[in-house]
Each structure stands twice: as C-alpha cells, then as structure tokens.
Amino acid sequence: MNPLVKRIFDVLFALALIFLFISWLLPLLWALNLFAGSRPLFFSHQREGKDRKLFWCYKFRTFPKNAAHPRPGEPITTPIPWLGNFLRSSGIDELPQALNILKGEMSVVGPRPHLPEYNAHYQNVVGQEEMDKRHNTLPGLTGLAQIRGHRGDTPNNASIYNRISSDIEYINRQSLLLDFEIIFISFWMLIQAVARQIFN
C-alpha cells in the first residue's frame, strides 16, 4: 500500500473518530468515571511501535490506579471496576489512540502495540525474525488478529502463534481494501460487544 495514501486515510479516520464519537463519549465517560470513583479517566504506558521504538499509548483507564499489570500468560487477578470492565470488554478503552494515530505513532489498522515485556515473551516463543517482521509497520488501533479473536490475553503458546502469524499475514497482504474490511468487522464486533454488556 502507498504509505502516503495510508497516512492520509489514518488522519481522516482519526479526526472522524474524535468528532463523531470521542467528542460526546468523553464527557459521558468523565461523568460515569466520577460517579464510579475510579479516577483518573485516562491512562498511558509505553509500548513498542514501528522498529520497536517506544511511545506513550493512550487508553481510557480500566484498571484501578496503581494496579499492577498482569505478566505475560498470567490471568487478570486485580478486581476491575464495572466501568473499566465495560470499556475493556467492548474495546472502547482503545479509542483515545486516535491521538496516537494523529501523532504518526500508530495507524488505524496494523498489529496491536505490545508492552516491551510482552514482546520479549512473545519473541521467546516465535523467534526474533518473526517479531522483527511484525515491527516493520506502524501498530494499529485494530488489526487482522483482533477480528480473528486473537485479542487480549495470550494464555498459551498457540494463542501467541495465532496472533503473530495473523499480524505478519496482514503486513504481507496490506491494502486499503483489506483495511476497510478489518475496520468494518471491528466496528460490527464493537457494536455486538456493547450490546452484550448492556443487555446481558
């Protein structure tokens, strides 16, 4: 895919995301977060991007403040507030990464950015060559691995292989048409996840 075309699309999509969704979602979540008593609303930590460069990745906070992030392969044991659980389960917690896209640190579609310790663990499983391929492009807000169900925790080596192989497949196949397909499926999955959280 032409890098300039992808960059223009990324900027336009991120701006649309901010004006059409985040603009009204932000005050709503701020009020709910205030009510839930789980301030602050935002959270950022360093993740590895293209060429393994570190950047601050933005999210809506889902874990309690100062809670330790689980180590690779370990289940989440920290109690998650109801609002955090809703944001995490639906994927809405990732929307602030529209700012990372505008800054050129991320793309709309690409391999998800991982914490450095997670990448080190994954590299021990799949090898350095595969992980180097994965970091040949900007990380994404969503990706081929995510629409195939390989998001969140990776409790075993098979789940790691599935995620990394899907990421590399995307890099080999990437096109604007594939990006549109992934975005459409991601949006539909988000709607389904929100519906499950509300009606279940």
Disulfide bonds with the S-S distance in Angstrom:
none
